[in-house]
């Protein structure tokens, strides 16, 4: 969540990709053409579930799938 921000012009998301110390970059993520596959809408749902100031790495459900659902619940085995 800390590396993702809404585009101020409403075009989607701005993601800070930290793949290198010497060459950091930002990537624009646009809205998807299908609502159920849209990464922006999935991120917004996940953000709403967690709240504004919560670190997703410390959430009880852990990482989520591309449609915003938790990939697995805490304590379960994949």
DRENZATI-532568 format. One line per field, with one value per residue (C-alpha): z, y negated, x; residue in one letter; residue number from 1. Coordinates in nm, 3 decimals. Last residue first. Layout:
N
zz	Z ... $
yy	Y ... $
xx	X ... $
residuo	A ... $
num	NUM ... $
END
This chain:
78
zz	0.061 0.436 0.657 0.953 0.812 0.520 0.164 -0.151 0.001 -0.252 -0.444 -0.797 -0.868 -0.559 -0.217 0.014 0.390 0.551 0.903 0.777 0.861 0.505 0.409 0.636 0.774 0.768 0.543 0.621 0.539 0.362 0.187 0.063 -0.068 -0.255 -0.397 -0.511 -0.684 -0.855 -0.983 -1.094 -1.308 -1.372 -1.234 -1.381 -1.733 -1.944 -1.670 -1.521 -1.589 -1.394 -1.433 -1.340 -1.130 -1.145 -0.925 -1.113 -0.867 -0.581 -0.815 -0.853 -0.634 -0.845 -0.719 -0.850 -0.976 -1.002 -1.236 -1.466 -1.199 -1.253 -0.911 -0.996 -0.687 -0.495 -0.452 -0.279 0.075 0.000 $
yy	2.372 2.428 2.228 2.025 1.690 1.717 1.777 1.568 1.293 1.149 0.833 0.961 1.013 1.233 1.100 1.109 1.169 1.250 1.140 0.810 0.736 0.723 0.513 0.226 0.053 -0.324 -0.375 -0.075 0.290 0.365 0.027 0.077 0.422 0.286 -0.004 0.234 0.458 0.154 0.042 0.392 0.431 0.794 0.786 0.440 0.536 0.283 0.246 -0.093 -0.210 -0.122 -0.386 -0.266 -0.442 -0.370 -0.320 -0.292 -0.298 -0.112 0.143 0.328 0.092 0.033 -0.275 -0.230 -0.514 -0.405 -0.480 -0.774 -0.993 -1.302 -1.268 -0.908 -0.705 -0.585 -0.257 -0.209 -0.241 0.000 $
xx	-0.220 -0.221 -0.449 -0.330 -0.427 -0.665 -0.555 -0.521 -0.731 -0.977 -0.884 -0.949 -0.580 -0.540 -0.453 -0.153 -0.184 -0.519 -0.428 -0.285 0.079 0.208 -0.094 0.025 -0.283 -0.324 -0.627 -0.843 -0.777 -1.105 -1.114 -0.757 -0.846 -1.147 -0.943 -0.668 -0.924 -1.080 -0.739 -0.640 -0.955 -1.048 -1.405 -1.467 -1.364 -1.170 -0.912 -0.828 -0.474 -0.158 0.113 0.460 0.720 1.090 1.392 1.724 2.013 1.850 1.690 1.361 1.164 0.854 0.665 0.311 0.091 -0.272 -0.561 -0.640 -0.802 -0.584 -0.421 -0.327 -0.407 -0.104 0.084 0.420 0.282 0.000 $
residuo	X X X X X X X X X X X X X X X X X X X X X X X X X X X X X X X X X X X X X X X X X X X X X X X X X X X X X X X X X X X X X X X X X X X X X X X X X X X X X X $
num	78 77 76 75 74 73 72 71 70 69 68 67 66 65 64 63 62 61 60 59 58 57 56 55 54 53 52 51 50 49 48 47 46 45 44 43 42 41 40 39 38 37 36 35 34 33 32 31 30 29 28 27 26 25 24 23 22 21 20 19 18 17 16 15 14 13 12 11 10 9 8 7 6 5 4 3 2 1 $
END
